[in-house]
């Protein structure tokens, strides 16, 4: 029976006990029975006599492997175990390792390495500095001095991956270590939550209670820490306006709530403008703030004070202004709620209503996403990687339930499709909808094969605008003339339906608005994977 993290039962060590057996016993104790990987020669020894109670989850590219593990770890709440091939495999996976780091996803990566006896001769497919290769985007990395220390390194890696802020870790294991003798290592219970300083919380609560026009800025950690109920209660107690932090990778507040006030941009001046009029700002589970373009001037509006709740001491250290309390977000919100004694306030001004999108040929992104919103179950899960459509998505595809939205916090492409596979594995019985751009699709399309092989209940909605439209829009930041083409942004001639069908996934291409609803409805009602290519106006 799979055990939950922190519930450990030791078994007696057999005779001739090896590093391999010790590591698999640890994984059992940690409640991990899946290993995500793409096999290479230097790690084959790990999988000899592969235990019957484990499952090897094959991905056809290392970026897919890590993306699947990321989605699976986020939905299960436990660290995912990944196997990669020495330097080449780790290099292929680095984009999604970076994303896992930014997503704060717990992940233990075990990489292959050439046998110790030939490492002095720079052998084929070795990794010269395996513990340095993934830095700084792992919390911990090591190749142990002795083979018998590998289980201890794996255990330490797991505990560190699960500590807030969670993230990926890496252990490099030479091929000849797996058969070396080892001792049974008992898994330990290591707590994973840190409570914020009560004095800091009291100071924040005092300022919040006295505020006249408070605003909350919510980030991914509210959802990650299971704090939706506390977030709602605190918001309603204080009649506070709620904004979503720039580039939040999860949804932490219902976007149909009467106190929801929209999304902050990643621009200093525009953030100050949008938050103008508030005298108290509380950033919850997010940096303050993530910027995408150079800016100037103040970081918060005149007359406002900034406070922050974060699990990450590093994030607290570089915030340009304000008071920060470091600790678990759910515990912090519970503490603030217990100290709530708000002043009498008027509710914040209402948001302007969003005009519905109209049918047109070619279709608009707004119309496609609006149609999806009308047809999907609010409990279905959206995995998104459509950068040029994200602003439109904010208006036309609201997220209203906890644990129903995942995207990459890194800005790097190649996460969405494999993450949808991992999410579907971690949330069986839930419909997963991967909303992805045409450019993003081509970074990790091999994930479709994994979805088809496993019969996972995923609808891939490819928004095809025939290019990297986000780059076209961003060109204006660098003073591109409106009539000047942006090099390398056109993507003509890709057959997305054919790409899906070649990997065992049925698909359909939609160009007319009259056909869209039926195609989405069929995709949502059909069990198993299906791809819908929605052709929209070019460049939008």
N, C-alpha and C positions, 0 to 999 in steps of 0.2 A: 504494500500500500504506500502511495506517495505521501511523504510527510511534509507538513508545512514548515517554513523556515523557523528555527528556534525550537522545534520539537524533535529532539535527537535521541535515538536509541542505539547504543553501541552494540556491536556484535563481536564475538570473540575472534581473534586473529588466527587464521589457519596457518599450517606449516607452509614453508616455502612462499611466504607472503611477498608480493612484489609491489613495486611502485604503481604499476597499472591497477592492481587490485585495491590498493590503498586509495587511489584517486577515485575509482568508481564507487567505493564505499562512502567516501566523503560526499560525492554528488548525490548519492541516495539520501544521506543524512540531511543534505541541503534541500531536498525536495525537487531535485532536478533530474529528470529522466530523458531529456532530449538533448542531443548535441547537434548544433547547426554547423554544417561544414561543406567544404569542397575538397576532396582528398588529394594529397600529394605524397611523394615518396618518403619524406622525412617524418611523417606522422603515421604511417601505416602500422607501425608497431603498437601504437596506442589501441588499434582496433582489432588486433588479433584476439580471437576468443571473445568477440564482442558480446556483452551480457544480454541475455534474452529480455530482461526487463527495461532495456534502454532502446531508444529510437534515434537513428541517425537521420537528420533532416537535410537532404541534399539540396544545395543551390548551385546553379550553373555558372556562377561568377561570385568571387569573394565579396563584392559589394552587395550582391543579392543576399548572401549568407548573413552578413552583419545587419542588413536592413530587416530581414525576417526576424532575426533574434531581437532586434530593437523593438519591433511591434509586439512580439510575444512577451518580452520582459515587461513592457509598459502595461500590458493588459493583465498579466498574472501577478504583478507586484513582486516577483522574485527574479533574481539574477538569471539571465540566460547564459548557457555555456556554448562557446563557439570554438571551432577548430580551424586554424588557417595554416597555410603552407609557408613556412620560413619567411624570407624577405620578400619573395615575389608575391605570395598570397597576401601578406600584410600590406604591401604596397598597393595592390589592387583594391584592398578594402579600406584604405585610409580615408577616403571621402566620407564613407558612412560611419567609420570610427569617430571622425570629427563630429558628425551629426549626433552620434550617440552621446558624446561628451557634452555637447550643447543641450541635448535633450535631457540630460541627467538620467540616462538609462543604465541600470545596473547590468553589467555584462562581464563575464570572465572569458577572456580569449586565451586559449592554449595553442601556441604556435609550434610547428615542427622545427627541428634544427638537425643539422648533420651530426653524426656520431662524434663523441668527444675525442676519440683517438685520432681523427683526421682533421679536426678543426685547425691545428697549427698550419695546415697546408692549403688553406683557402679553398676548400672543396666545392665542387659543383652544388648549387642550390643551398648553400649555407647562408647564414645571416651574420655579418661581421660584428654588428653591435645590436643584438636583438632587443635588449632592454632600452636602447636609446631610440630605435627606429620610430616607435609610435608617439614619442613625446613631442609636445606637451599635452597631447590629447588623450592620455590615460592617467588615472589617479595613481597607479602603481604598476611597475613593470620590473621583471627580474628573470635572469637565467641563473639558477642556483649553482653554487660551487660544487655541490655533491649531489649525486642522483637521489640519494635517500632523503634529501631535503625537499624534493618536489612536492610531496603531499602537504607539507607545512606551508610551502609557498602558495599552493592552490587554495588552502584554507584561509591564509592571510588575505589573498586576493579577493576571495568571496566576501569576507567581513568588510573589507574596504570598499568594494563595489556597492555594498548595501548601506553604507554610512552616508548620511546627507552631507553635502549634495552627492547623490548617487552618480555613478558613472562607470565607464569601462576600465578594465585592468587587463594586464597581459602577463602570461608566464610562458617563457620559451623553454621547451623540453627537448634535449638531444635524443636522437632516435634510439640509442642504446641504453637510455635511462629506464625505459619502461619495464625491462626484465630484471632490473637490479633489485636486491632484497630491500624491504622496507618494514617499518613497524606500523601497526594499526594506529591511526590518529583519530582520536575521538573529537567529533565536532562539538564546538562550544556554543553557548547562547551568548550572543553579543548584541546588546540593545542597539536600535537604529534610530531612536528619536532623542533629540535634545530639547529640553524646555527653555524658552527664552527667559532672560533675566526679569524677575518680577518687578524690580524697580523701574526698568526700562518700559515694561508694559504699563505700569501705573502712570508714568509720565505721558505716554502716548494717549492713554485713556483720559487723563485729565484734559489734555489739549483737545481731544475729540469731543468730549462732553461740552466744552466751552465754545466750540466752533459754531458759526452761524451758517456757513455754506460749505459743508464738507464734501469731499470727493474721494472715492476709492478707485485705485488703478490696479486691476487684477491681472496676475500672470499665471503661468502654467502650474505652479506649485500648489495652488488652491485645489485644482482637480487631482493633481498627483498625490496630495496628502489626504484625499478623501474628505475635503472640508467644505463641500457645497452647502450642507445644512447650516453650518456656522456662518458661512459667508452671507447667506440669505438673511439669517436672523440679525446679524450685526447691521447689515445694510438697512433693513426695514426698521430696526430700532432707532437708527440715526437719520432716516430719510435722506441718505447720502446718494449722490449721483455716482454711477459706476461706469468706468471706462475700461477698455481692454488695453493692456500694455502693448507697445510695438512688438510685432513678430512673436506674439504668444503662441506656443506650439500646442497648447490644449485650451479648451474652453472652460472657464471657471465661474461663469455666471450666465443665467438664462437670458438669451438675447431678445426675448419677447417680454421681459419684465418691465413694469412701469417705471422703474428707476434706472434702467439701462440707458446709457447715453452715448454709446458708440465706441469707435476704435481710435486709438492715438496713432498718429503717423510717426515715422522714425526720423523726425526733423525737429531740431531744438526750437526754432522759432514757431513752428506750427503747433508743437505741444504746448508752448506757453500761451499761444493764442486760443487754443481749444479749451484750456483749463482756466482761462481768465474768469474772474468773478468768484472763484473758490478761495476761501481763506485757510483751509486745511486740506492737505493732500496726503493720503496714506497709500503707499505702493505695497502691494501684498503679493508675495511670491514671484517677484520679477525684479530685474535691475531697474535702477532709476537713472537714466533711461537708456534703451538701446537706440543708437543713432545710425543712420545709413549714409548721411551726407554731412559734409562740414557745415557747422553753424557758428553763430556768434550771439552775444548777449546773454541774458540771464537764463538759467535752467528751469526756473519756475516763475509764475506770474508775480508781479509786485503785490505785496500784502499777504502772500500765502506762505505757510510753513509746510515743510515736507518731512514726513516720517516714513519708515520702511520696516516691513516684516520680511525677513529672508532667512532661508536655511543655509545660505552660502556666505561664510565670513569674507571671502574675497570680494564678492559682489558688494557687501556692506562697506568694505574698505575703500572702494573707488567711487562710490556715489559722491557727486560733487558738492552736494549740500544735504542738510537734514540730519535727523536722528534715526538710528537703526537699531532694531532688536533682532538678534540672531537666534533662530530656533525653529522648531517644527511649526508649520503654518496652522494646522488644526488646533494645536495647543495654544498658540498665540491668539487665535480668534476666540477660542473659548475663554481665555483670560480677559480679553477686551469686552466680551459680551457680559461677563460677570461684573465688570466695573462700569457698565453702561449707566449713565444718568444724564441723558442728553438735554440740551436746551430745546425750547420749543422752536420748531423750524417750519418754514414753508417748503413744500416739495420743490425740487429743481425744475426749471422750465422743461417742458416736454420736447421730445425730438420731433422734427418735422416728418410727416409721413412720407414713405417711399412710394413713388409713382410706379404702378405695375409696368412690367416690360411688355411691349407689343410684339406680336408675331411679325416677322419680316423675312425676306429672302435677299441675301443670305441671313441666316439667323444671328441674333446677338447672343453674347455670352449670358447676359442678364436673362434672356428668355429661356435659355437652356437650364440655367440654375433655378430659376423660378419654377419651371415645370418639375424639376426634380424635387424641390421643396414641397410642392403641392401633392406629390405622389408618394413620397417616402414616409415610412413610419418614423416618428421622432426618436424612437429608441434605436433605430439603425445607426451604424457607426460610419462617419465620414473620415476617410484618410485622404488628405489633400496635398497635391504638389502641382499647383497651377499658378505660378507667380503672377502672370499677367492678368489672371482672373480673380485674384484674391480680394481686391477692393470691391469688385462687383459682387463677389460671394458674400461679403459682409452685409450687403443690402438685400440680397435676394435668396440666400440660403442660410437662415438663422439656425444656430445650434442652441437647443433648449434643455438638454439633459446632460447630466454628468457622464464622463467616460464615453462620450460619443464623438469626439473630434481629436484627430492626431495629425500633426504636420511636423516639418523639420524646423528646429530652432536655428539651424546653422546657415540656411540660405543655399546650401549645396544640393545639387540635383542628384537623382538616383535613389532617393529614399522611399518615395511614395508607393510604388508597386510592390516591392518586397515587404515593406512595412505592412501593407494591407494583407499580405499572406500571413505574416506573423500575428497580426491582430485577429484574423479569422481563426487561426489555430488557438489563440489564447482565449477567445470568446466564442466557443462553439454555440450554435443556435442563434447567433446574431447575424443579421444581414450586414455585410460590409460593402461600402460604396467608395471606390477609389476615384476621386475627381482629380484628373491629371492632364497637364498640357501635352501637346504633341511633342515638343522638344524634350520635356521631362521623361516621356515614355521611352525615348530612345536611349536613356542612360542605363536602365535596368530592365529591359523587356523580357529577359530570361525568367523573371518572376512569374510570368504568365504560365510557363511550363510547370512550375511548382504548384500553382493554384489548380491547374488542370489535373495533374497527377494525383492530387489529394482530394479532388472534388470539392474544393472549398467554396463557400457561398459568397462569392465576390462579384459585384458588378463593376467593371472598369469603364468609367465614362471619360473618354479621351476628347478633350476640347481642342479641335484642330483649327488653328488660325494660320497654319502654313508658315510658322516662323517663331523666332524668339521675340515675341511681342514685348515682353518686359524690358528687353534691351533697347528696343526702339523707343519706348516711353522714357527710359532712363537717360537716353542720349541727350535729352533736353537739359539735364543737369550740367552737362559738359558743353553746352552752347552749340550743339549741332544745329545747323539751319534746318528748318522744317522740311525743305525740299531736298535735303541731302540724304542719300541712302546710307544706312549703317551696315558696314561690312559684316558678313557672316551671319546674318539674321534670317535668311530665307530658307525654308525647309519644304521644297516642293517634292511631289512624287513618292511619298511614303504610303504604302498600303497597310494601314493598321489592322484592318480586318484580316487580310492575308497573313500578317504577322501573328495574330492571335490563332488563326485556324491552323497554321503550321505547327503550333505547340499544343494543339488539342482543345482549344477554347473557341466556341462559336462566337461569331461577331456579326454586327450589322452596321452599315454606314448610313447616316441620316443627313440629308441636305435640306429638307423642307420642314417647316414648322408643323405642318399637318401630320407628319409621320412621327414626330418626336415623342409625344405622350405615350403612344402605343408601344414604341420600342422601350422606353424607360419602364413602363408598367410590366412588360414581359420580362425585362431584366430583373426587376425586383421580385417578381412572383415565381421565377424559375429557380429551382435549387441548382447550385453549382456555379462555376464561373461563366461569365459572359462579358463580351466587350461591345460597347456602343461607341462608335466614332461619330461625334457631332461636329459637322463642318460649320464653322461660324465665319463671320466677316474677317477678312485677312487683316492681320496686324492689331486685332483688338481682343 
